[in-house]
Amino acid sequence: MLIMAGAIIVIILLLASVFLGILPGSRPGQGAKTELEFWGLFDGLDVWRPIFDAYQKDNPNISFNYVQMNSDTYERDFIEALASGKRPDIIMFHSSWLPKHGNKISLLPVGLMALKEFQETFPDVATTNFVSKNQVYALPVWTDVLAMIYNKDLFNTAGIATPPKTWDEFIKVVQKLSSKDKSGNLTKSGVALGAADNINHSADILSLLMMQVGTKMTSDDGAEAAFDQSVRVGSESFLPGESALRFYTDFANPKSAVYSWNNNQHNSLDAFISGQTAVIFDYALAIPEIKKKAPNLKLGIAKMPQPTGATKAVNYADYWGYAVPGASKNSEAAWKFLIYLTRKDINGYFANTVLRPAARRDVIAEEQLSADLGVFAEEILSAVNWYQADPLETEKIFKEMINMVVLRGEKPADALSDAAAKVTFLMKK
């Protein structure tokens, strides 16, 4: 009896030690030591360190090896790393990557976040970009969307009191902001628009224009491009894709009333920073660079113009989520950390630190009052983009389509048809 009683006491003491965390490795949240290799892009360790430290207070067994990658070679580096057997645990996953790279990603465990919670937490575009067959492949921590960024001083000098809300109003504004000499050469640029190679995100801007006027970018079955096809409005049919391409390229046409840009101009962002153009269309990701390089520039941010009479706004999103490669040996720990990043307090801290729109709807609602992020926070709720089998190649095709019209004088209809055939080829690979 004494032996049995002693054994019971020992067991009780051991259980108490485990519960109280006295024994090594027995504290809640502790387990085998795990290092998560995290591949980031735009943000240095100084941004992430406070988040890592906060997470490690409750998860002392987790450590992080943060690697800031080169954005120009990131996709190639990711593919080569997997081929060589390297296994990052957390990667940045672009909003357009699911068709091309979804097969390389582990699925978010349903027990950590169900699909319904995902849809209620994040903007609709996140479901479009990161969900397939009711499975979640990536989590957004921040978002981004095109907006109109303008120079307030140049607007004031031209007598423009408020930014335009429609494209018809925008045409009138550009005509006030642009000027030419007697030979027809540009002396002032109202907007960086119309060309391909020296305009940041030219393919995205053209895609947005197409979608705003009702262009169907791909067929219903996702098997081929459809942006060269006609659509019916009542008893009439028209080609919205061709209309959008013509509208876009007119801004780089010397014979057009809205001529304001050409291929001899500097890069659009550089031109805006130096005061050589009054308006660019860009993402929130560009705002810190503008403020750093031109601290005295009176910066204005406005919503993207919409077609006159449009019943709902259409905006264009381009951003990065965070995912766990299928090859990771620490997928459960990695997904748990990514879920932590989507907490309201962490999501709000991160978005405000890096000056990008948040991912959570409740944080986005708070950001709508921000001078820097308010426009982006409003627009992300109505943002869209479209299925691209190979995003990099599709961007090249869209730029070539623009150049066919602007540099080679091809008809917009012919350039559009050529681009659609090339995109369809990509989709059928």
N, C-alpha and C positions, 0 to 999 in steps of 0.2 A: 504493500500500500504506500509506504514512504517513497519507494522508487517511482511508483506511478504518479504520486502527487508531485514529486520533484520534476518529473518529465513534463507534467502539465504546466508547472510554473515556468520552466525553461521555454516551452512553446509560446506561452502568453507573453513572456518578455521579448522573445524574438519577433512576434507579431507586432508588439508595441513599438519595437525599434524600427521595424519597416515602416509602420504607419507614421511615426514621428520623423522619419528621415534620418535616424541616427546612424544606421548602417550605410557604408559607402554605396553610392549608386541607387539608393532607395528613395530619394526624394521624388515627389510628384513631378513628372515631366522629364525625369532623368532616365537615361538608358545608355545603350552603347554610344560611344563618342562618334559623331557623324560630322564630316566636313562637307558642306554643300558648295560646289563650284558654280558660281553665278556669272554668266556672261552678260554684261550690260553694254550700253552704247553711248548715250548722250551725257550721262551723269557720272561724276567722279565718286571716289570712295567717301569723300567728305559729305556727300548727300546721303549716302546709304549707311554710313557708320552709326548715326543715332538710331536708325531703325534696327540694324543688326544688334546693337547693344540692348535695346529695349526688349527685343525678342529673346535674347539669351538670358535675361533675368529670370524668365519662366521656363526657359529651355536650355539649361547650362550645358547639356550634352551636344548642342548644335553649334558649330562654328562655320564661318563663311570664308571662301576664297573668291574675292570679287575681282573679275578681270574685265577691264574696259576695252572693248573691241573697236576696230576701225569700221565705221559705218559703210565706207566705200567697198570693202571686201567681205563684209559680214556674212552674207549668204554663202559665198564660196567657202569661207573659213568654216562655217557650220557644216556644210556638206563634206568637206575634206576631213574634218575632225571625226565625224561619224565613220567615214570610210577607213580611217587609220586606227580606229578603236578608242579614240579619246571620248570621254563621256561627261560632258558638262551636265549638271543636275538641273539648272534653271537657265533658260535662254529667253531672249526677246523674240517674239513671234509676230511678224507683221500682219496687219489686218487683211492683207490680200493673199496670205500664204496657204490658207487651208487647202485649196485645190491641189497645190503643188507639193506641199510638205506635211500635210496632215497625217500621212502614213508613217512619219518619223516621230510622232508625238504620242505620249501616253495619255490616256483619258483621265479626266478629273473624276476621282471616286465619288459616286453619288452620295455616299455618307457624309462627305465634307460639304457639298453644296448641290442641292437638287436643281434640275432644270428650271422649275418654276421660280425658285429663289433667284437664280441667275437672271431670268427674264424680268423679274420685279426689281432687281437691284440696279441693273445697268441699262443704258439706252438701247433702243431697238436694234441699232446698227451692230452692236456687239453680238447679238444673237445671229445676225446674218453672217458675220465674219468668223465667229469662233464656235459655232454649233453646227453639227451635221448629224442627221439621224438621231436627234435627241441626246447626243453626246457632246460634252463640253471639252474642247481641246486647248483652250487658253483662257486666261483671265485678264481683263483690262485693269490697269492701275491708274492710267491717265488716258485721255482721248485727245483728238485734235480734228479741226475742221477748217476749211477755207473761209477766210473773211476778207473784207476790203480794208486795206491798210493805207492811210492817206496822210499827206503832209498838210497840217492845218494852216501853216503860213501861206502856202501856195493857194489853198482854197480861199483864204481871206483876201489875198491880193487879187484874185480873180472875181471876187464878189460872190462867192458861193457860200451861203450861210449854213446849209445842212447837206450832209452826204445824200446822194440819190438813193431812192428805194427801189426803182425799177430800171430796167435796161434802157427804156426810152428816155428816162430822166438822165441816165448815165451818159448817153450819147451827147446830150446838150452840155453836160458838165465837161466832158472831154474836149469838146470843141472850144470851150472857154479856156481850158488849161493848155491846149496845144497851139503851136504857131509854126509857120513856115516862112522861109525867105522868098524872094521873087522867083528864085529858080525851083521852088517847091521842096527845098531841103528843110528837114525838121530843125527848128531852133529851140523849141520847147516841147517836151513830151508830157502829155497828159496822163498816159497810162502805159504800163508795160504789158502789152497784149497784142496778139496777132502772129507772133513768130513762134519758133519751137526751141531752138538750141540755147538762146540766151534769156529765156524766161523760166524761172523756177516753177516746176509743177505744171507746165503747159498742157501735158496730157490730162491731168486731173481737171484743170480749168475747162478744157474742151469737153471732157466727159460730163462735167456738171452742166454746161450749157446744153448739151444734148438731152440730158435727163430732165432738165427744167422744162423743155418744150415737148416732152412726151416721147422721146426716142426710146425704143425697146432695144436694150443693148445686146441681149442674147435671146435665142429661141427658148420656148417654154421648157424644152427637154435639156437645155444646156449643151446642145451638141454643136451649135454653130452661132456665129455672130449675126446680129439682126439690125445693127445700127444704120445699115444702108437701105433698110426696107421702108416702104410707105406705111402710113397709118391713116385710118379713116376718122374724120371728125364730122359727124352728121352724114350728109350725103357727099362730102368732099374728101378727097385723099390728098395727102401731102407728104413730103419727105423731111421730117424734123431733123434728122441727122445732117442732111445736106444744108438745111437752113442754118443750123448751129455752126457748121464748119465755115460757111460763107460769112456769117456774122463775126466769128472769131478772126478770120484772116483779113477781113476788111480793115482792121486796125493796123495792119502792116502793108496796106495797099496804098501807094502814093496817090492814086486817082480817087481814093475814097474820101468822103467828107470827114471821116473819123480817123484818118491817118495820124498815128501818134507814135509809131515804133517801127524799127527795122533791124536787120541783122548786124548792123554796124554799131548798135548800142552796146553798152556794157551789160553784164549780167543784171537781171532785174533787181535783185536785192541790193547789189552794190550801187546801182543807179539811184535807187530810192534813198539809200543812206547818204549819198553825196548830193542829194537834192536835184538830180538830173531828170527825175520823173516824179509826178505828183501822186500816183496811185500804183499799188501792186496788189495782187491777190495772193495771199500766202497763209501759212499756218501759224498757230501760236508759238510753235517751236522757233520761229524767226524773231519773235519780239525781244528776247534777251540780247541777241546779237545786234539788233537795231539800236537798243538803248545803250549798249556798251560802246559801239562805234560812233554813234551820233547822239550823245547825251543831251545836246541842246535842241534837237529836232522836236518840234511840237507834233507829237504823234497822235493820229486819230485812228480809231478802229470802228468799223461799221459793218452791219450785216451785208452779206452778198446781195447784190441787186437780184430781183426776181422779174419774170415776165409780167408785163402789164395785164391786169385782170386775173392773175393766178389766184386760185382759191386756197392753195396751201403752199408753204415754203418748201423748197427742195435745196438742200445743202450737201456738201461733199466731205466725207470723213476719210482721213488717212492717219493711222496711228499704229502703235505697237502694243501688243499684249505680252503676257509672260506665260511660258509653257514649260513642261518637263519632257525632255526627250525620252523616247521609249527605251533607249539604251542606258538610261541612268540606273545606277544601282541603289539610289536613295530616293526613289520616286515618291514614296509615302511622305517622307520628311520634307521633301521639296514642295509637294502640293500643300502640305499643312502651312508652310511658311507663306506660300502665295495666297492662301486663304486669309492669313493674318494681314497681308498687305491690303486686302479689300475691306478691312474694318473701317468704320466711318472716321475714327480719329486718325488712323494711320493714312488713309486715303486723302483726307483733307490736308494733313501735314505735308505729304509728299507733293501733291498738286500745287500747293502754295509755295513750296520751296523751289520747285523747278519752273514755276510759272506756266503751267499747262492746265487745261481743263481736267477736272477730276473724272473718274469713271462712275462713281456711285450717283444715282439720281438725287439722293438727299443732300450730298455735298455740292452737286451741280446747282441745285436750287439756291444754296447759299452763295455760290460764286457769281450768280447772275447780277449781284450788286457791285461786283468788282470792276474798277475802271479798266484794268488790263484784260481780265478774263470774262467779263460779263457777256460780251457778244458771242464769244466762242461757246460759253456755257449754254446760252439760249439756242444757238444753232445746232449743237450736237444732238439735240432731241429730235430734229427733223432731218438729220443727215442720212445719206445713203452712199453706197458705192456699188460696184458690180463685179460679177464673177469673172475672174481672169485666170486662165489655165497657167499662164506664165507671165507674171506681172512685169518683169524687166523687158521681155521681148514685146509685150503689148505696148509698153511705153515707147519703145523704139518705133513700133509700127505707127503709133499715133503721131509721133514727131515727124516721121517720114511723110505721113499724110498731109500735115501742115506744110512741110517744105515743098511738096509737089505743087501745092497751090501758090505759095508765096514766092518761091525761088524759081520754079520751072514753068509757072503759068498754066498748069493743068486745071481743067474744070473741077470744081468741088465734087460733082457727082462721080467723076472718074477716079479721083483720089479716094473718095469714100468707098467706092466699090473695091478698089485695090486693097485698101486696108481691111475691109471686112473679109475678103478672101484669105488674107494672111492670118488674121485672128482665128478664122474658122480652121485653118490648117493646124494652128497650135492646139486648138480644142480637140481635134481628132487624133492627135498623136497618141 
